[in-house]
Amino acid sequence: MSKILTQKSVSVLFWGFVCVYAFLVAYNADFSVIDDHTLLSTLFVGKDIPLFIIPDIGRFFPLDGQELNILSAVFGVKTSVFYMFNALCVFVVVLCLQYALRVFLQEIAYSESLASSVSAPPPVKSFSIR
């Protein structure tokens, strides 16, 4: 019973931390979008964030910032919308990582149970020359 309480308390503590962190992402810019200069020079002056394709220096990440273009088209240009979206991304990433970790650990447990269920090979018979 104490193991269940410990596991539950760790889970509550973990999700409490995630909620506090997501709140800080939405509340305080220090935990969120670090490209404020891009937002100020594009979306807040009425321009879209361009596709980042710069072959001269080998940079190719065309979808960078495009979600912010969509958000500003749907909800308007508001910093609170951008930060709330980032807070939502925190939850999505945590849920995906939690699922991946669970699958990974189950696979390890399954492979270990297979390895332990295999019996030891029979002893090698020694041959003697008479």
C-alpha positions, 0 to 999 in steps of 0.5 A: 500500500505504501508503494502505491501512495508513494507512486501516487504522491510522485505523480501528483508532485510531477503534474503539479510541477508541470502545471506550475511550469505551464502557468509560468510559461503563459504568465511570464515571457522569461519562460516562453517564446525567446524570439520576441524580436521576431514577433516585434519585427513581423506580427506586431507590425502587420507582417507574417513571419517569413519562411526561413530558407537561407541557402547561402548559410545552409539554413532550412527550417521553413515551418519555424514560426508558422504556427504563430502566423496561424494563431495571429490569423485566428485569434489576432496578434496578442502575446497572451495567445502566443504564451498560452499556446506555448503552455499547451505545447508544454502539456503535449510534450510532457504527455508524449514523453510520458507515453514514450517512457511508459512504452520504453519501460514496458518493453524493457520489462517484457524483454527481461521477463523473456530473458529470465524465462529462458532456461539455462542451456544444458551442461556440456558433456565432457568427452574423455579419451580412454 
